[in-house]
């Protein structure tokens, strides 16, 4: 059973920093893209950042220059370092990954974490 578990959310003042992590567990053959999404109250879930298995990354315009995504393939973990946080970054942050389980190594399956709350106070 493959699972994604996030950690590291919390409350921070505007201008501060926070790092969230997401670790995959279970019988995993390969992890391809890993991503962070966020969903603010009353808004649709939006893609924040993506990192490929090879380490290439991309960002939403709203977080470019402030957020950095990274991953440790040996630890099956993706990180999101968030700097210069603003109140409009307040949201539940979700980890999303395309994973090939050992039971079906020929195709990707989508997995989501349970989410971690990030609150930025003004």
Phi and psi in radians as a Rosetta constraint file:
Dihedral C 1 N 2 CA 2 C 2 CIRCULARHARMONIC -1.508 0.35
Dihedral N 2 CA 2 C 2 N 3 CIRCULARHARMONIC 2.373 0.35
Dihedral C 2 N 3 CA 3 C 3 CIRCULARHARMONIC -2.387 0.35
Dihedral N 3 CA 3 C 3 N 4 CIRCULARHARMONIC 2.660 0.35
Dihedral C 3 N 4 CA 4 C 4 CIRCULARHARMONIC -2.074 0.35
Dihedral N 4 CA 4 C 4 N 5 CIRCULARHARMONIC 2.271 0.35
Dihedral C 4 N 5 CA 5 C 5 CIRCULARHARMONIC -2.219 0.35
Dihedral N 5 CA 5 C 5 N 6 CIRCULARHARMONIC 2.123 0.35
Dihedral C 5 N 6 CA 6 C 6 CIRCULARHARMONIC -1.615 0.35
Dihedral N 6 CA 6 C 6 N 7 CIRCULARHARMONIC 2.741 0.35
Dihedral C 6 N 7 CA 7 C 7 CIRCULARHARMONIC -2.712 0.35
Dihedral N 7 CA 7 C 7 N 8 CIRCULARHARMONIC 2.866 0.35
Dihedral C 7 N 8 CA 8 C 8 CIRCULARHARMONIC 1.794 0.35
Dihedral N 8 CA 8 C 8 N 9 CIRCULARHARMONIC -0.050 0.35
Dihedral C 8 N 9 CA 9 C 9 CIRCULARHARMONIC -1.205 0.35
Dihedral N 9 CA 9 C 9 N 10 CIRCULARHARMONIC 3.046 0.35
Dihedral C 9 N 10 CA 10 C 10 CIRCULARHARMONIC 2.841 0.35
Dihedral N 10 CA 10 C 10 N 11 CIRCULARHARMONIC -2.862 0.35
Dihedral C 10 N 11 CA 11 C 11 CIRCULARHARMONIC -1.870 0.35
Dihedral N 11 CA 11 C 11 N 12 CIRCULARHARMONIC 2.302 0.35
Dihedral C 11 N 12 CA 12 C 12 CIRCULARHARMONIC -2.498 0.35
Dihedral N 12 CA 12 C 12 N 13 CIRCULARHARMONIC 2.654 0.35
Dihedral C 12 N 13 CA 13 C 13 CIRCULARHARMONIC -1.396 0.35
Dihedral N 13 CA 13 C 13 N 14 CIRCULARHARMONIC 2.706 0.35
Dihedral C 13 N 14 CA 14 C 14 CIRCULARHARMONIC -0.968 0.35
Dihedral N 14 CA 14 C 14 N 15 CIRCULARHARMONIC 2.388 0.35
Dihedral C 14 N 15 CA 15 C 15 CIRCULARHARMONIC 1.614 0.35
Dihedral N 15 CA 15 C 15 N 16 CIRCULARHARMONIC -0.187 0.35
Dihedral C 15 N 16 CA 16 C 16 CIRCULARHARMONIC -1.496 0.35
Dihedral N 16 CA 16 C 16 N 17 CIRCULARHARMONIC -3.042 0.35
Dihedral C 16 N 17 CA 17 C 17 CIRCULARHARMONIC -2.260 0.35
Dihedral N 17 CA 17 C 17 N 18 CIRCULARHARMONIC 2.717 0.35
Dihedral C 17 N 18 CA 18 C 18 CIRCULARHARMONIC -2.691 0.35
Dihedral N 18 CA 18 C 18 N 19 CIRCULARHARMONIC 2.565 0.35
Dihedral C 18 N 19 CA 19 C 19 CIRCULARHARMONIC -2.191 0.35
Dihedral N 19 CA 19 C 19 N 20 CIRCULARHARMONIC 2.183 0.35
Dihedral C 19 N 20 CA 20 C 20 CIRCULARHARMONIC -1.896 0.35
Dihedral N 20 CA 20 C 20 N 21 CIRCULARHARMONIC 2.630 0.35
Dihedral C 20 N 21 CA 21 C 21 CIRCULARHARMONIC -2.260 0.35
Dihedral N 21 CA 21 C 21 N 22 CIRCULARHARMONIC 2.736 0.35
Dihedral C 21 N 22 CA 22 C 22 CIRCULARHARMONIC -2.522 0.35
Dihedral N 22 CA 22 C 22 N 23 CIRCULARHARMONIC 2.154 0.35
Dihedral C 22 N 23 CA 23 C 23 CIRCULARHARMONIC -2.050 0.35
Dihedral N 23 CA 23 C 23 N 24 CIRCULARHARMONIC 2.312 0.35
Dihedral C 23 N 24 CA 24 C 24 CIRCULARHARMONIC -1.612 0.35
Dihedral N 24 CA 24 C 24 N 25 CIRCULARHARMONIC 2.488 0.35
Dihedral C 24 N 25 CA 25 C 25 CIRCULARHARMONIC -2.415 0.35
Dihedral N 25 CA 25 C 25 N 26 CIRCULARHARMONIC 2.860 0.35
Dihedral C 25 N 26 CA 26 C 26 CIRCULARHARMONIC 1.997 0.35
Dihedral N 26 CA 26 C 26 N 27 CIRCULARHARMONIC -2.952 0.35
Dihedral C 26 N 27 CA 27 C 27 CIRCULARHARMONIC -1.510 0.35
Dihedral N 27 CA 27 C 27 N 28 CIRCULARHARMONIC 1.622 0.35
Dihedral C 27 N 28 CA 28 C 28 CIRCULARHARMONIC -1.974 0.35
Dihedral N 28 CA 28 C 28 N 29 CIRCULARHARMONIC 2.232 0.35
Dihedral C 28 N 29 CA 29 C 29 CIRCULARHARMONIC -1.521 0.35
Dihedral N 29 CA 29 C 29 N 30 CIRCULARHARMONIC -0.763 0.35
Dihedral C 29 N 30 CA 30 C 30 CIRCULARHARMONIC -2.791 0.35
Dihedral N 30 CA 30 C 30 N 31 CIRCULARHARMONIC 2.497 0.35
Dihedral C 30 N 31 CA 31 C 31 CIRCULARHARMONIC -1.944 0.35
Dihedral N 31 CA 31 C 31 N 32 CIRCULARHARMONIC 2.122 0.35
Dihedral C 31 N 32 CA 32 C 32 CIRCULARHARMONIC -1.601 0.35
Dihedral N 32 CA 32 C 32 N 33 CIRCULARHARMONIC -2.179 0.35
Dihedral C 32 N 33 CA 33 C 33 CIRCULARHARMONIC -1.080 0.35
Dihedral N 33 CA 33 C 33 N 34 CIRCULARHARMONIC 2.461 0.35
Dihedral C 33 N 34 CA 34 C 34 CIRCULARHARMONIC -2.143 0.35
Dihedral N 34 CA 34 C 34 N 35 CIRCULARHARMONIC 2.450 0.35
Dihedral C 34 N 35 CA 35 C 35 CIRCULARHARMONIC -2.449 0.35
Dihedral N 35 CA 35 C 35 N 36 CIRCULARHARMONIC 2.733 0.35
Dihedral C 35 N 36 CA 36 C 36 CIRCULARHARMONIC -2.022 0.35
Dihedral N 36 CA 36 C 36 N 37 CIRCULARHARMONIC 2.273 0.35
Dihedral C 36 N 37 CA 37 C 37 CIRCULARHARMONIC -2.020 0.35
Dihedral N 37 CA 37 C 37 N 38 CIRCULARHARMONIC 2.868 0.35
Dihedral C 37 N 38 CA 38 C 38 CIRCULARHARMONIC -2.502 0.35
Dihedral N 38 CA 38 C 38 N 39 CIRCULARHARMONIC 2.682 0.35
Dihedral C 38 N 39 CA 39 C 39 CIRCULARHARMONIC -2.416 0.35
Dihedral N 39 CA 39 C 39 N 40 CIRCULARHARMONIC 2.010 0.35
Dihedral C 39 N 40 CA 40 C 40 CIRCULARHARMONIC -1.547 0.35
Dihedral N 40 CA 40 C 40 N 41 CIRCULARHARMONIC 2.759 0.35
Dihedral C 40 N 41 CA 41 C 41 CIRCULARHARMONIC -0.983 0.35
Dihedral N 41 CA 41 C 41 N 42 CIRCULARHARMONIC 2.267 0.35
Dihedral C 41 N 42 CA 42 C 42 CIRCULARHARMONIC 1.342 0.35
Dihedral N 42 CA 42 C 42 N 43 CIRCULARHARMONIC 0.094 0.35
Dihedral C 42 N 43 CA 43 C 43 CIRCULARHARMONIC -2.115 0.35
Dihedral N 43 CA 43 C 43 N 44 CIRCULARHARMONIC 2.848 0.35
Dihedral C 43 N 44 CA 44 C 44 CIRCULARHARMONIC -1.332 0.35
Dihedral N 44 CA 44 C 44 N 45 CIRCULARHARMONIC 2.702 0.35
Dihedral C 44 N 45 CA 45 C 45 CIRCULARHARMONIC -1.173 0.35
Dihedral N 45 CA 45 C 45 N 46 CIRCULARHARMONIC 2.367 0.35
Dihedral C 45 N 46 CA 46 C 46 CIRCULARHARMONIC -2.231 0.35
Dihedral N 46 CA 46 C 46 N 47 CIRCULARHARMONIC 2.597 0.35
Dihedral C 46 N 47 CA 47 C 47 CIRCULARHARMONIC -1.338 0.35
Dihedral N 47 CA 47 C 47 N 48 CIRCULARHARMONIC 2.236 0.35
Dihedral C 47 N 48 CA 48 C 48 CIRCULARHARMONIC -1.705 0.35
Dihedral N 48 CA 48 C 48 N 49 CIRCULARHARMONIC -0.849 0.35
Dihedral C 48 N 49 CA 49 C 49 CIRCULARHARMONIC -2.806 0.35
Dihedral N 49 CA 49 C 49 N 50 CIRCULARHARMONIC 2.640 0.35
Dihedral C 49 N 50 CA 50 C 50 CIRCULARHARMONIC -2.281 0.35
Dihedral N 50 CA 50 C 50 N 51 CIRCULARHARMONIC 2.491 0.35
Dihedral C 50 N 51 CA 51 C 51 CIRCULARHARMONIC -2.368 0.35
Dihedral N 51 CA 51 C 51 N 52 CIRCULARHARMONIC 2.311 0.35
Dihedral C 51 N 52 CA 52 C 52 CIRCULARHARMONIC -1.445 0.35
Dihedral N 52 CA 52 C 52 N 53 CIRCULARHARMONIC 3.010 0.35
Dihedral C 52 N 53 CA 53 C 53 CIRCULARHARMONIC -1.073 0.35
Dihedral N 53 CA 53 C 53 N 54 CIRCULARHARMONIC -0.537 0.35
Dihedral C 53 N 54 CA 54 C 54 CIRCULARHARMONIC -1.460 0.35
Dihedral N 54 CA 54 C 54 N 55 CIRCULARHARMONIC -0.128 0.35
Dihedral C 54 N 55 CA 55 C 55 CIRCULARHARMONIC 1.772 0.35
Dihedral N 55 CA 55 C 55 N 56 CIRCULARHARMONIC 0.065 0.35
Dihedral C 55 N 56 CA 56 C 56 CIRCULARHARMONIC -1.296 0.35
Dihedral N 56 CA 56 C 56 N 57 CIRCULARHARMONIC 2.453 0.35
Dihedral C 56 N 57 CA 57 C 57 CIRCULARHARMONIC -2.271 0.35
Dihedral N 57 CA 57 C 57 N 58 CIRCULARHARMONIC 2.767 0.35
Dihedral C 57 N 58 CA 58 C 58 CIRCULARHARMONIC -2.557 0.35
Dihedral N 58 CA 58 C 58 N 59 CIRCULARHARMONIC 2.763 0.35
Dihedral C 58 N 59 CA 59 C 59 CIRCULARHARMONIC -2.417 0.35
Dihedral N 59 CA 59 C 59 N 60 CIRCULARHARMONIC 2.646 0.35
Dihedral C 59 N 60 CA 60 C 60 CIRCULARHARMONIC -1.178 0.35
Dihedral N 60 CA 60 C 60 N 61 CIRCULARHARMONIC 2.594 0.35
Dihedral C 60 N 61 CA 61 C 61 CIRCULARHARMONIC -1.001 0.35
Dihedral N 61 CA 61 C 61 N 62 CIRCULARHARMONIC -0.593 0.35
Dihedral C 61 N 62 CA 62 C 62 CIRCULARHARMONIC -1.180 0.35
Dihedral N 62 CA 62 C 62 N 63 CIRCULARHARMONIC -0.302 0.35
Dihedral C 62 N 63 CA 63 C 63 CIRCULARHARMONIC -2.065 0.35
Dihedral N 63 CA 63 C 63 N 64 CIRCULARHARMONIC -0.075 0.35
Dihedral C 63 N 64 CA 64 C 64 CIRCULARHARMONIC -0.999 0.35
Dihedral N 64 CA 64 C 64 N 65 CIRCULARHARMONIC 2.351 0.35
Dihedral C 64 N 65 CA 65 C 65 CIRCULARHARMONIC 1.481 0.35
Dihedral N 65 CA 65 C 65 N 66 CIRCULARHARMONIC -0.199 0.35
Dihedral C 65 N 66 CA 66 C 66 CIRCULARHARMONIC -2.009 0.35
Dihedral N 66 CA 66 C 66 N 67 CIRCULARHARMONIC -0.611 0.35
Dihedral C 66 N 67 CA 67 C 67 CIRCULARHARMONIC -1.890 0.35
Dihedral N 67 CA 67 C 67 N 68 CIRCULARHARMONIC 2.574 0.35
Dihedral C 67 N 68 CA 68 C 68 CIRCULARHARMONIC -2.332 0.35
Dihedral N 68 CA 68 C 68 N 69 CIRCULARHARMONIC 2.184 0.35
Dihedral C 68 N 69 CA 69 C 69 CIRCULARHARMONIC -1.709 0.35
Dihedral N 69 CA 69 C 69 N 70 CIRCULARHARMONIC 2.507 0.35
Dihedral C 69 N 70 CA 70 C 70 CIRCULARHARMONIC -2.627 0.35
Dihedral N 70 CA 70 C 70 N 71 CIRCULARHARMONIC 2.917 0.35
Dihedral C 70 N 71 CA 71 C 71 CIRCULARHARMONIC -2.576 0.35
Dihedral N 71 CA 71 C 71 N 72 CIRCULARHARMONIC 2.668 0.35
Dihedral C 71 N 72 CA 72 C 72 CIRCULARHARMONIC -2.117 0.35
Dihedral N 72 CA 72 C 72 N 73 CIRCULARHARMONIC 1.788 0.35
Dihedral C 72 N 73 CA 73 C 73 CIRCULARHARMONIC -1.133 0.35
Dihedral N 73 CA 73 C 73 N 74 CIRCULARHARMONIC -0.593 0.35
Dihedral C 73 N 74 CA 74 C 74 CIRCULARHARMONIC -1.134 0.35
Dihedral N 74 CA 74 C 74 N 75 CIRCULARHARMONIC -0.581 0.35
Dihedral C 74 N 75 CA 75 C 75 CIRCULARHARMONIC -1.645 0.35
Dihedral N 75 CA 75 C 75 N 76 CIRCULARHARMONIC -0.020 0.35
Dihedral C 75 N 76 CA 76 C 76 CIRCULARHARMONIC 0.948 0.35
Dihedral N 76 CA 76 C 76 N 77 CIRCULARHARMONIC 0.750 0.35
Dihedral C 76 N 77 CA 77 C 77 CIRCULARHARMONIC -2.257 0.35
Dihedral N 77 CA 77 C 77 N 78 CIRCULARHARMONIC 2.435 0.35
Dihedral C 77 N 78 CA 78 C 78 CIRCULARHARMONIC -2.067 0.35
Dihedral N 78 CA 78 C 78 N 79 CIRCULARHARMONIC 2.520 0.35
Dihedral C 78 N 79 CA 79 C 79 CIRCULARHARMONIC -2.130 0.35
Dihedral N 79 CA 79 C 79 N 80 CIRCULARHARMONIC 2.714 0.35
Dihedral C 79 N 80 CA 80 C 80 CIRCULARHARMONIC -2.354 0.35
Dihedral N 80 CA 80 C 80 N 81 CIRCULARHARMONIC 1.893 0.35
Dihedral C 80 N 81 CA 81 C 81 CIRCULARHARMONIC -1.541 0.35
Dihedral N 81 CA 81 C 81 N 82 CIRCULARHARMONIC 2.133 0.35
Dihedral C 81 N 82 CA 82 C 82 CIRCULARHARMONIC -2.033 0.35
Dihedral N 82 CA 82 C 82 N 83 CIRCULARHARMONIC 2.032 0.35
Dihedral C 82 N 83 CA 83 C 83 CIRCULARHARMONIC -2.003 0.35
Dihedral N 83 CA 83 C 83 N 84 CIRCULARHARMONIC 2.872 0.35
Dihedral C 83 N 84 CA 84 C 84 CIRCULARHARMONIC 0.850 0.35
Dihedral N 84 CA 84 C 84 N 85 CIRCULARHARMONIC 0.832 0.35
Dihedral C 84 N 85 CA 85 C 85 CIRCULARHARMONIC -1.150 0.35
Dihedral N 85 CA 85 C 85 N 86 CIRCULARHARMONIC 2.549 0.35
Dihedral C 85 N 86 CA 86 C 86 CIRCULARHARMONIC -2.141 0.35
Dihedral N 86 CA 86 C 86 N 87 CIRCULARHARMONIC 2.755 0.35
Dihedral C 86 N 87 CA 87 C 87 CIRCULARHARMONIC -0.977 0.35
Dihedral N 87 CA 87 C 87 N 88 CIRCULARHARMONIC -0.540 0.35
Dihedral C 87 N 88 CA 88 C 88 CIRCULARHARMONIC -1.373 0.35
Dihedral N 88 CA 88 C 88 N 89 CIRCULARHARMONIC 0.041 0.35
Dihedral C 88 N 89 CA 89 C 89 CIRCULARHARMONIC -1.496 0.35
Dihedral N 89 CA 89 C 89 N 90 CIRCULARHARMONIC -0.133 0.35
Dihedral C 89 N 90 CA 90 C 90 CIRCULARHARMONIC -1.055 0.35
Dihedral N 90 CA 90 C 90 N 91 CIRCULARHARMONIC 2.186 0.35
Dihedral C 90 N 91 CA 91 C 91 CIRCULARHARMONIC -3.103 0.35
Dihedral N 91 CA 91 C 91 N 92 CIRCULARHARMONIC 2.958 0.35
Dihedral C 91 N 92 CA 92 C 92 CIRCULARHARMONIC -1.530 0.35
Dihedral N 92 CA 92 C 92 N 93 CIRCULARHARMONIC 2.198 0.35
Dihedral C 92 N 93 CA 93 C 93 CIRCULARHARMONIC -1.743 0.35
Dihedral N 93 CA 93 C 93 N 94 CIRCULARHARMONIC 2.216 0.35
Dihedral C 93 N 94 CA 94 C 94 CIRCULARHARMONIC -2.004 0.35
Dihedral N 94 CA 94 C 94 N 95 CIRCULARHARMONIC 2.416 0.35
Dihedral C 94 N 95 CA 95 C 95 CIRCULARHARMONIC -1.590 0.35
Dihedral N 95 CA 95 C 95 N 96 CIRCULARHARMONIC 2.440 0.35
Dihedral C 95 N 96 CA 96 C 96 CIRCULARHARMONIC -2.385 0.35
Dihedral N 96 CA 96 C 96 N 97 CIRCULARHARMONIC 2.399 0.35
Dihedral C 96 N 97 CA 97 C 97 CIRCULARHARMONIC -2.536 0.35
Dihedral N 97 CA 97 C 97 N 98 CIRCULARHARMONIC 2.592 0.35
Dihedral C 97 N 98 CA 98 C 98 CIRCULARHARMONIC -1.750 0.35
Dihedral N 98 CA 98 C 98 N 99 CIRCULARHARMONIC 1.996 0.35
Dihedral C 98 N 99 CA 99 C 99 CIRCULARHARMONIC -2.216 0.35
Dihedral N 99 CA 99 C 99 N 100 CIRCULARHARMONIC 2.438 0.35
Dihedral C 99 N 100 CA 100 C 100 CIRCULARHARMONIC -1.777 0.35
Dihedral N 100 CA 100 C 100 N 101 CIRCULARHARMONIC 1.953 0.35
Dihedral C 100 N 101 CA 101 C 101 CIRCULARHARMONIC -1.327 0.35
Dihedral N 101 CA 101 C 101 N 102 CIRCULARHARMONIC 2.782 0.35
Dihedral C 101 N 102 CA 102 C 102 CIRCULARHARMONIC -1.121 0.35
Dihedral N 102 CA 102 C 102 N 103 CIRCULARHARMONIC -0.432 0.35
Dihedral C 102 N 103 CA 103 C 103 CIRCULARHARMONIC -1.297 0.35
Dihedral N 103 CA 103 C 103 N 104 CIRCULARHARMONIC -0.306 0.35
Dihedral C 103 N 104 CA 104 C 104 CIRCULARHARMONIC -2.642 0.35
Dihedral N 104 CA 104 C 104 N 105 CIRCULARHARMONIC 1.180 0.35
Dihedral C 104 N 105 CA 105 C 105 CIRCULARHARMONIC -1.268 0.35
Dihedral N 105 CA 105 C 105 N 106 CIRCULARHARMONIC -0.006 0.35
Dihedral C 105 N 106 CA 106 C 106 CIRCULARHARMONIC -1.637 0.35
Dihedral N 106 CA 106 C 106 N 107 CIRCULARHARMONIC -0.080 0.35
Dihedral C 106 N 107 CA 107 C 107 CIRCULARHARMONIC -2.585 0.35
Dihedral N 107 CA 107 C 107 N 108 CIRCULARHARMONIC 2.755 0.35
Dihedral C 107 N 108 CA 108 C 108 CIRCULARHARMONIC -1.515 0.35
Dihedral N 108 CA 108 C 108 N 109 CIRCULARHARMONIC 2.538 0.35
Dihedral C 108 N 109 CA 109 C 109 CIRCULARHARMONIC -2.143 0.35
Dihedral N 109 CA 109 C 109 N 110 CIRCULARHARMONIC 2.569 0.35
Dihedral C 109 N 110 CA 110 C 110 CIRCULARHARMONIC -1.515 0.35
Dihedral N 110 CA 110 C 110 N 111 CIRCULARHARMONIC 2.391 0.35
Dihedral C 110 N 111 CA 111 C 111 CIRCULARHARMONIC -2.327 0.35
Dihedral N 111 CA 111 C 111 N 112 CIRCULARHARMONIC 2.544 0.35
Dihedral C 111 N 112 CA 112 C 112 CIRCULARHARMONIC -2.182 0.35
Dihedral N 112 CA 112 C 112 N 113 CIRCULARHARMONIC 2.531 0.35
Dihedral C 112 N 113 CA 113 C 113 CIRCULARHARMONIC -1.445 0.35
Dihedral N 113 CA 113 C 113 N 114 CIRCULARHARMONIC 3.108 0.35
Dihedral C 113 N 114 CA 114 C 114 CIRCULARHARMONIC -1.474 0.35
Dihedral N 114 CA 114 C 114 N 115 CIRCULARHARMONIC -0.229 0.35
Dihedral C 114 N 115 CA 115 C 115 CIRCULARHARMONIC 1.681 0.35
Dihedral N 115 CA 115 C 115 N 116 CIRCULARHARMONIC 2.605 0.35
Dihedral C 115 N 116 CA 116 C 116 CIRCULARHARMONIC -2.363 0.35
Dihedral N 116 CA 116 C 116 N 117 CIRCULARHARMONIC 2.347 0.35
Dihedral C 116 N 117 CA 117 C 117 CIRCULARHARMONIC -1.413 0.35
Dihedral N 117 CA 117 C 117 N 118 CIRCULARHARMONIC 2.266 0.35
Dihedral C 117 N 118 CA 118 C 118 CIRCULARHARMONIC -2.079 0.35
Dihedral N 118 CA 118 C 118 N 119 CIRCULARHARMONIC 2.146 0.35
Dihedral C 118 N 119 CA 119 C 119 CIRCULARHARMONIC -2.149 0.35
Dihedral N 119 CA 119 C 119 N 120 CIRCULARHARMONIC 2.195 0.35
Dihedral C 119 N 120 CA 120 C 120 CIRCULARHARMONIC -1.983 0.35
Dihedral N 120 CA 120 C 120 N 121 CIRCULARHARMONIC 2.076 0.35
Dihedral C 120 N 121 CA 121 C 121 CIRCULARHARMONIC -1.622 0.35
Dihedral N 121 CA 121 C 121 N 122 CIRCULARHARMONIC 2.591 0.35
